[in-house]
């Protein structure tokens, strides 16, 4: 049984990125979990995010009041305006700052037992900000910027704004104490943590989260959800991510969780069941080398010390699931 004590959501999160004709850039965020609106400015030279938490300066009672302040009552024209539903990350690379936002979300698990919604990123956008200190950038740096902006986000990442979903359900940790093994935008979210607004950039997981309802005439209905979390300790393509690495992580390991519950309107307790399994490669040091590109023949090799890191791997699982691992 899960004790339901969640609070209803009164609104959806709203993000407005405003670029003024003066080249000033503001990120206006109204979270679903707060009643006010925050305005984060971008330093035009360094790209650093700026926020002091002063009412009337970068904290406002509404989004409309915040936008009115930013545009000085519409006397300052906006060069561009981007509307989004969540902030996914921010990074400064050379002469550019890159802000990643989700412009469309899909509520793929709309009602977890006890409350909470899992959103999958359906559409995303990189907002590219030109800084005022142009510096010569090598071809490698420009290539990194292009590859980051071209990285495929849509349909592959998900998050929850109100509870920790980086651990098996129900997690007893707070939202802002995630298991870093499954947080894929940790470095992209750091600029928001540095200004004291960790909740303004969601905790992004890679994988799959879907829910279906079942039941028939005369039967009590139920819901089943499948949540797959991909570990970030050893990701890679098929023949590159094999066995253990220096992080004691196995190649492309995914934790899968099946949740089944019977929704009860207004009920204090929600009955549910959880079944968890992991899939990945064998937790020893081994790999594969392609010998024939035409037939994709591969030769498997094993390191001289194949069990280096195996103990650490199982110790991490024990800390996560307890001592009863089958």
N, C-alpha and C positions, 0 to 999 in steps of 0.2 A: 504494500500500500504506500502511496505517496501522499504526503500531507500538502494539500493545496493552500498556498498563502500568497499567490501572486497578485499583483496589482494590475488593473486593466490599463491598456494603452489608450491614452487620450488623443494622440496624434502620431503622425508618421514623421520620421526625421527628414529635415529639409536642408539642402546645401545649395548655396548660391555663390558662385565665383564671379566677382566683378572686376573687370579691368577697365580703369578709367582712361579718358583721353590724356590725362596727366601721366600715364603709365603706372600709376599706383594700382596695386593688386590687393583685393580683400577677399577673404574666405568667410562667408556668413553662414553659421551653423546653428540650427535649431534642433536639438535632440528630442527624440520621443520621450526620453526619460527625464527631461527637465522642462521647466515652465518658461525659462528665459532664452535669450539668443546671444551667442558669442560672436565677436568679430575678430578675426585673426588677420593681421596685415603681414605682407611679405616685404622684407628689407630689400630695397631696389638694388643695392650694391652686392650684398653677400648672399641674399636669398634666404636668410634666416627668418623663421617665423617669430612674430612679435605679439605678445599678449600680456597685459598687466592685471586684468580682472577688475577694472574700475567701472562702476555703473555710470552710464552716460558717455563713456569713452570707447569701451569695447565690450560692455555688457548692457543689454537692452531688454525691455519687457516683451518685445515682439520682433518678429522678422521685419515687419514693415517699418518699425522705428529704427532698426539697425540700418536698413537700406536707405532710409531717408537721411540718416546721419552720414553714411558713406558718400552719397551723391550730393550732399549739402542741399537737400530739398529739391533734387533734380536740376540744380543749376550747373552741376558738372556732368557732362555727358559720359555715358558708358561706351567704351570702345567695343567691349564684348561682354556677354553675360552667359554663364553656363549654369544650368539647373541640374541638380543631382539629388540622389537619395541617400548617399553614404560616402564618406571619405575612406579610401583604401590605402593611401600612402602618399609620401612626399619625399623628394630627394633633390639635392643640389649637385649638379654635375657640370663642372666647368663654368661656362657662361650662361647656363640655363638652369632653371628650377622646374621640376616636373611634379605635377599634382595628379594623382590617380583618383578618379571618382567613379562611382557606380551610377549610371544614368537610368538604368532599369533593373528592377529586382523581381524575383519570382519567389513567392512564399511557398517553398516546396515542402516544408513541415510547418503548417500554420499554427498548430496548437499542441505543444508538448504537454505531457502529463504535468499538471500543476502550473501551467502557463509558460509562455515563451514561444517565439517564432523563429524558425531557421529560414534565412533568405539565401537564395542562390543568385549570384551576380549574373544577370541576363545580358546586360550591355554595360560597357565601361568606356571611359574616355581619359586620355592623358591631356591635361592642360599644360601647355608648354609656355614658360615665362622667360622672356629674354631679360637678363640682368644688365645693369648699367656699367659693368666693368668688362667690356669685351676682351677676352684673352685668346691668344692663339691656341687652338686645340689641335692635337695630332689626329691623324686618321683613325687611330685606335680608340681615342676618346669619343670621337663622333660616331664611330661604329657601335660603341657601347650604348650611346644614347639612342641610336636608331633601334638597336635590338631590344632595349628595355621598353621603348614605346610600342614596338611591334609584338611584344610578348602577349600570347593569347590568354586572356583572363576569363572571357565569357563562358558560362556554363560549367566551369571547372572549380570554382571557389565559392565558399559559403561562409556565413557568420550568423551569430545570434547577438542581439544588442543587450539582452537582459540576464543571461546566465552563461556559466562556463560549459562549453560543449567540447573542450579539448580532452576531456576525460569521460569514462563510461558514465551513463546516466544512472542515478542522479549524482552529479558532482557536488561535493560538500565544500569546494573551494569557491571563492568569490570570482566574479567575472574577470577581475584584473589580476588574478593569480593563475594564469593559464599554464598548461604544460607546454614548454617552449618547443618540444619535439614536433608539435603539430601546428605551430604558428608560422605561417609562411610570409608574413609581411612584418616581421619583428623589426628589421632595420628601417623599413619604410615608415613605421609608426613612431620611431624614436623622436623625431622633431616635435611631435605633439606631446609626448611625455616630458620633453625638456622644458616646455612652457607650462606644464602643470595641467594639461588637458588630455590625459590618456584616453578618456572615453570618446573623444571626438574623432578618433580613427579606429575603425572596427578591428577585431581580432579575426584574421582571415585564415581559413582552413582550406586545404586542397583535397578534392575528392568528390563525394556524392552524398546527397541528402534528399530523400524522397519519402512521401507518405501516401498511403492509400486507405480508404475506408472499406469495411466489409460487413456483411450481415444480410439478412433477408426478412421476408414477411414473418412476423411472429417471433423473430429472434432479436436478441439484444445486439446492437451493432458494436463494432469495434474499429480500432485503427492499428495499422502496422506501419512502422517507419524503418527504413534502412539508412544507416549513417556510416559512411566509409571515410576514414581519416588517413591520409597519406603522410607517412613520416618524412621529415625533411633531413634526417641524419645521413641518408645515403640514396638520394634520388639519381636517376640517370637513365640512359637508353638501355635497351635489352642486353647488349653484350658488354657494356661498360660498368653497370651497377650490378655486381655479383658479390655474394658473400659479405664478409665483414669489412669495415674500413677503420680508419683511425679513431672514429667516434663510437666504435663498437656498435654500429648500426648495420643492418643487413640491407642489401639492395632492394629498393622499391617496396619496402614493407608497408602494408596497409592494415590498419585496425578496423574491423567491421563490427557493427552493432545492430542487432535487430530488436526493436522495441515493439511490444504489443500491449495495448491498453484499451479499457472500456471507458469512453468519455461519460462523465456524469455531470449534468448541469447543476451548478450550485452545490455539488457535493464537497465535503471537507476532505475526503480521501479518494484517491484515484488508484484502483488496482492496475498493476502493470507487471510485465515480465521483460527481462533483458537477457539476450544471448550474445556473447562476444567471442570473436575469433580473429586471428591474425594470419595474414598470408605474406610471404616474402621469399627470400632465398635462404639456403642453409647457413646458419650462423657460424661459419668457419671462414678462414682466409682462402678463397679460391676465385678463379676467374675463367674467362673464355676468350680465345683468340680466333678470329675468323681466318680460315686458311684458304677458302675458295669463295670469292665474292659472287660468283655466278650461282652456285648451289647453296650458298650460305652455310658451308660446312664450318664447324667450330671445334677447336681443340680445347678441352678442359685441363686446367693446371691447378695444382694445390700447393700452397706455400710450405716452406720447410717447417714453420711453426704454425700450423693451421688453427690451433685453438687459442692463439693470442687475441684476447678480447672477448672470447666466448663467455667467460665467467661474468664480465661486466655486463654483457648483453642480458644474461638471465637474471642478474641482480637488479637491473633496471625493470625487467618485467615483474619481478617479485615485489618491488616497491610500488609498482602501479596496480597490481591485481591482488596482492597478498600472497601468502605462502601456498595457497591451494591452486596450483597451475596444472592443468591436465593437457 
